[in-house]
Amino acid sequence: MLNYSSSHVLFYKGCVLKENQKIRTPVKRIVPEVKELLECMFYTGIANPRQKISAKEMRDELLRRRHEGEINLDDIPNESTISNWITTFSRKWKQSMALRNMEEVENA
């Protein structure tokens, strides 16, 4: 149960006023064309571990493609964004492979 006598600690006068609210910048998503290229680079590293590349190398490849006119500079994510994408995509890929293997075992 909330102690109403200490609830004044949680809020201050005027905290909901627009000028006191923190402004959040909109989240910039990775565009589908770049996501496709990142997936291709990821799968190449899975198929041949000797060709596995880091987030920095992926970004360098995207920058190379930008110079060839394939991608806009605004569409190229930061290295940290690519690193986070690799982590998330890898986790989802491993989960889908595990489910696929379980289905194969059940159907065999």
C-alpha positions as CSV (number, residue, x, y, z in Angstrom):
1,M,0.0,0.0,0.0
2,L,1.3,3.4,-0.9
3,N,2.0,5.8,2.0
4,Y,0.3,9.0,0.9
5,S,2.4,11.1,3.3
6,S,5.6,10.3,1.3
7,S,4.0,10.4,-2.2
8,H,5.0,14.1,-2.5
9,V,8.6,12.8,-2.9
10,L,7.7,11.1,-6.2
11,F,6.2,14.2,-7.9
12,Y,7.0,17.9,-7.8
13,K,4.8,20.7,-8.6
14,G,4.5,21.3,-12.4
15,C,6.1,17.9,-13.4
16,V,3.5,17.3,-16.0
17,L,3.7,20.7,-17.6
18,K,4.9,20.4,-21.2
19,E,8.0,22.6,-20.6
20,N,9.2,20.3,-17.9
21,Q,8.9,17.1,-19.9
22,K,11.9,15.4,-21.4
23,I,11.8,15.5,-25.2
24,R,12.6,12.2,-26.8
25,T,14.0,12.1,-30.2
26,P,12.2,9.7,-32.6
27,V,13.8,6.3,-33.1
28,K,15.4,5.9,-36.5
29,R,14.9,2.4,-37.9
30,I,17.2,0.6,-40.2
31,V,15.8,0.8,-43.7
32,P,14.8,-2.5,-45.4
33,E,17.5,-2.3,-48.1
34,V,20.3,-1.9,-45.5
35,K,18.7,-4.6,-43.3
36,E,18.8,-7.0,-46.3
37,L,22.5,-6.3,-46.8
38,L,23.2,-6.8,-43.1
39,E,21.4,-10.1,-43.2
40,C,23.4,-11.2,-46.2
41,M,26.6,-10.4,-44.5
42,F,25.4,-12.2,-41.3
43,Y,24.5,-15.4,-43.3
44,T,27.8,-15.4,-45.1
45,G,29.5,-15.4,-41.7
46,I,27.3,-18.3,-40.6
47,A,27.9,-20.3,-43.7
48,N,31.7,-19.7,-43.6
49,P,33.1,-18.7,-40.2
50,R,36.3,-17.6,-41.8
51,Q,34.3,-14.8,-43.6
52,K,32.5,-13.7,-40.4
53,I,32.8,-9.9,-40.1
54,S,32.4,-7.4,-37.2
55,A,30.0,-4.5,-36.9
56,K,32.8,-2.1,-38.0
57,E,33.5,-4.2,-41.1
58,M,29.8,-4.3,-41.9
59,R,29.6,-0.5,-41.6
60,D,32.7,-0.1,-43.8
61,E,31.0,-2.3,-46.4
62,L,27.9,-0.2,-46.3
63,L,30.1,3.0,-46.7
64,R,31.8,1.4,-49.7
65,R,28.3,0.7,-51.2
66,R,27.4,4.3,-50.5
67,H,30.4,5.5,-52.6
68,E,29.1,3.3,-55.4
69,G,25.7,5.0,-55.1
70,E,23.7,2.0,-53.9
71,I,22.9,3.5,-50.4
72,N,22.2,7.0,-49.1
73,L,24.5,8.2,-46.3
74,D,21.5,8.9,-44.1
75,D,20.5,5.2,-44.3
76,I,23.8,3.9,-42.9
77,P,23.5,3.1,-39.2
78,N,26.2,3.7,-36.6
79,E,28.5,0.9,-35.6
80,S,26.8,0.5,-32.2
81,T,23.4,0.2,-34.0
82,I,24.8,-2.5,-36.2
83,S,26.3,-4.3,-33.2
84,N,22.9,-4.2,-31.4
85,W,21.2,-5.5,-34.6
86,I,23.7,-8.4,-34.8
87,T,23.0,-9.4,-31.2
88,T,19.2,-9.3,-31.7
89,F,19.2,-10.9,-35.1
90,S,21.6,-13.7,-33.9
91,R,19.3,-14.4,-30.9
92,K,16.2,-14.6,-33.1
93,W,18.1,-16.8,-35.7
94,K,19.3,-19.2,-33.0
95,Q,15.7,-19.5,-31.6
96,S,14.2,-20.2,-35.0
97,M,16.9,-22.8,-35.7
98,A,16.2,-24.5,-32.4
99,L,12.5,-24.6,-33.1
100,R,13.2,-25.9,-36.6
101,N,15.4,-28.7,-35.2
102,M,12.7,-29.6,-32.6
103,E,10.1,-29.9,-35.3
104,E,12.4,-32.1,-37.4
105,V,13.0,-34.4,-34.4
106,E,9.2,-34.6,-33.7
107,N,8.4,-35.3,-37.4
108,A,11.1,-38.0,-37.8
